[in-house]
Amino acid sequence: MTTGIGGPRPLTTLPQARDAEIDAQTLAPWIHKYADQYGVNPQLVAAVVAQESSFINHGVHRDGSGHGLIGLDDKGLLPDFERWSGTRVGRGRRANTIAPEKQIEFLAMKLAQLTEKFGGDEWEAVRAWHGGTGGRNRPHAREYETIIRGRIPEIAAAVPRVISGAAPPDELLASSFQPAAAKPMALQDQGGTPVRGGIDYEKA
């Protein structure tokens, strides 16, 4: 049970169908659950979902490589998600549909890790989610921050900013994923333009 404006809201089962549209109100209890668990701003979680998918759990995005509610990219954060969740999603248009609640938890966990990494700066964490830790101050990442700030009013009624938990724990719970010997870098498409919503971990 999650408490929000107007009293408790139950954690109902989320739609699992491919390309299911799941509105902010339906996702809100899950967003609050994991935002509270990991100690992050639930409005940032909701705003990233709004930007990456418009609340549609895409089997594959129009770019052919992004997936789900949070835009997990084949060569970006999707491999991280698979290792963390213990599931095999696949790639491209043949990829499996990703469970919505696991995406919300993964996003909250990653934002918590990045916020802690950058001294509590949640906007630096948002930029790093999009552009990688090394590309977080590049123009495309700063533009992404501006876009996410603009999304906040859209989701504010459904997802008020309420953080009842403490700061992120030292070891972000047992499910926390820590990439080993990885070098974060912004993804680029064939034209050299950074790809949205992901970090590419180039092995050392």
C-alpha positions in Angstrom: 0.0 0.0 0.0 1.3 3.4 -1.0 0.1 6.7 0.6 -0.5 9.6 -1.7 -2.8 12.6 -2.0 -6.3 11.5 -1.0 -5.1 8.5 1.0 -3.7 5.1 0.4 -3.5 3.7 -3.1 -3.1 -0.1 -3.6 -0.3 -1.7 -5.6 -2.4 -3.3 -8.3 -1.0 -5.6 -10.9 0.4 -3.7 -13.9 -0.5 -4.6 -17.5 2.1 -7.0 -19.0 1.0 -6.9 -22.6 3.4 -5.7 -25.3 3.0 -2.0 -26.1 0.6 -1.6 -23.1 -0.3 2.0 -22.3 0.1 2.5 -18.5 -0.8 6.0 -17.3 0.9 7.9 -14.6 -1.9 7.3 -12.1 -1.6 3.5 -12.5 2.2 3.6 -12.2 2.2 6.1 -9.3 2.0 3.5 -6.5 4.9 1.6 -7.9 6.9 4.7 -8.5 6.4 5.8 -4.9 7.3 2.3 -3.7 10.6 2.1 -5.4 11.4 5.8 -5.0 10.9 5.4 -1.3 12.9 2.2 -1.2 15.9 3.7 -2.9 15.5 7.2 -1.5 15.0 9.2 -4.8 12.6 11.8 -6.0 9.6 10.0 -7.4 8.8 12.9 -9.8 12.2 12.3 -11.5 11.3 8.7 -12.0 7.9 9.6 -13.4 9.3 12.3 -15.6 11.9 10.0 -17.1 9.2 7.5 -17.9 7.1 10.2 -19.5 10.0 11.3 -21.7 11.3 7.9 -22.7 8.0 6.3 -23.5 5.0 8.5 -23.0 3.9 5.8 -20.6 3.8 3.0 -23.2 5.7 -0.2 -22.5 7.1 -0.5 -26.0 8.3 -3.9 -27.2 10.7 -1.8 -29.2 10.9 1.9 -29.8 10.8 3.5 -33.3 14.6 3.6 -33.3 14.7 -0.2 -33.3 17.0 -0.5 -30.3 15.2 1.1 -27.3 12.8 -0.9 -25.2 10.1 -0.5 -22.5 8.9 2.4 -20.4 12.4 3.7 -19.7 14.1 3.4 -23.1 16.6 0.6 -22.3 18.9 0.6 -25.3 20.4 -2.5 -26.8 24.0 -1.2 -26.5 23.3 1.1 -23.5 21.6 0.1 -20.2 19.7 -3.0 -21.4 22.7 -5.3 -20.7 22.9 -3.8 -17.2 19.2 -4.4 -16.7 19.5 -8.0 -17.8 22.4 -8.7 -15.4 20.7 -7.0 -12.5 17.3 -8.6 -13.1 18.6 -12.0 -14.2 16.4 -12.0 -17.3 17.2 -12.2 -21.0 15.3 -9.6 -22.9 16.9 -10.0 -26.4 17.6 -7.3 -28.9 15.9 -5.3 -31.6 12.4 -6.1 -32.7 12.6 -9.7 -31.4 13.1 -8.6 -27.8 10.8 -9.8 -25.2 8.4 -7.4 -23.4 9.9 -6.2 -20.2 7.9 -6.3 -16.9 6.9 -2.7 -16.0 7.5 -3.0 -12.3 11.1 -4.2 -12.8 11.8 -1.3 -15.1 10.5 1.2 -12.4 12.7 -0.4 -9.8 15.8 -0.4 -12.0 15.3 3.3 -12.9 14.8 4.2 -9.2 17.9 2.2 -8.3 20.1 3.7 -11.0 19.0 7.3 -10.2 19.8 6.6 -6.6 23.3 5.3 -7.4 24.0 8.3 -9.7 22.6 10.8 -7.2 24.9 9.3 -4.5 27.8 9.3 -6.9 27.4 13.0 -7.6 27.0 14.2 -4.0 23.3 14.3 -3.9 22.7 16.3 -7.1 19.6 14.7 -8.6 19.9 16.7 -11.8 23.4 15.6 -12.4 22.1 12.1 -11.9 19.4 12.7 -14.5 22.0 14.0 -17.0 24.2 10.9 -16.3 21.2 8.6 -16.9 20.9 10.0 -20.3 24.5 10.8 -21.3 26.6 8.5 -19.2 28.8 9.7 -16.3 31.4 11.0 -18.6 29.0 12.7 -20.9 26.7 14.2 -18.3 27.8 17.8 -18.9 27.7 17.6 -22.7 25.0 19.7 -24.5 22.7 16.7 -25.2 22.7 15.7 -21.5 22.0 19.3 -20.4 19.2 19.5 -23.0 17.8 16.3 -21.5 17.8 17.8 -18.0 15.8 20.8 -19.4 13.3 18.4 -21.0 12.8 16.4 -17.8 12.3 19.6 -15.8 9.6 20.5 -18.3 7.9 17.1 -17.8 7.6 17.6 -14.0 4.4 19.7 -14.2 2.8 17.0 -16.4 3.1 14.3 -13.8 3.0 16.4 -10.5 -0.6 15.7 -9.7 -0.3 11.9 -10.2 3.1 11.7 -8.5 3.6 14.3 -5.8 7.1 14.7 -4.4 7.0 12.7 -1.2 10.1 11.0 0.1 9.5 9.3 3.4 12.6 7.1 3.4 16.1 8.1 4.4 19.0 8.9 2.1 20.2 6.1 -0.2 21.9 3.4 1.9 25.6 2.8 1.6 25.0 -0.4 -0.3 21.9 0.3 -2.3 20.2 -2.9 -1.2 21.2 -6.4 -2.3 19.7 -6.0 -5.7 22.1 -3.1 -6.6 24.0 -3.6 -9.8 27.6 -2.3 -9.9 29.3 -2.7 -13.3 32.8 -4.0 -13.0 35.7 -2.3 -14.8 33.4 -0.3 -17.0 34.0 3.0 -18.8 30.7 5.0 -19.2 30.3 6.8 -22.5 27.4 8.4 -24.4 25.9 6.3 -27.1 26.0 7.6 -30.7 24.1 6.7 -33.7 25.7 6.3 -37.1 25.5 10.0 -37.7 27.4 10.8 -34.6 24.4 12.1 -32.7 24.1 10.9 -29.0 21.3 8.4 -28.5 18.8 9.2 -25.7 18.2 7.3 -22.6 21.2 5.1 -22.0 24.8 4.6 -21.0 27.2 2.4 -23.0 29.7 0.5 -20.9 32.8 -0.1 -23.0 34.8 -2.8 -21.4 38.3 -1.9 -20.4 
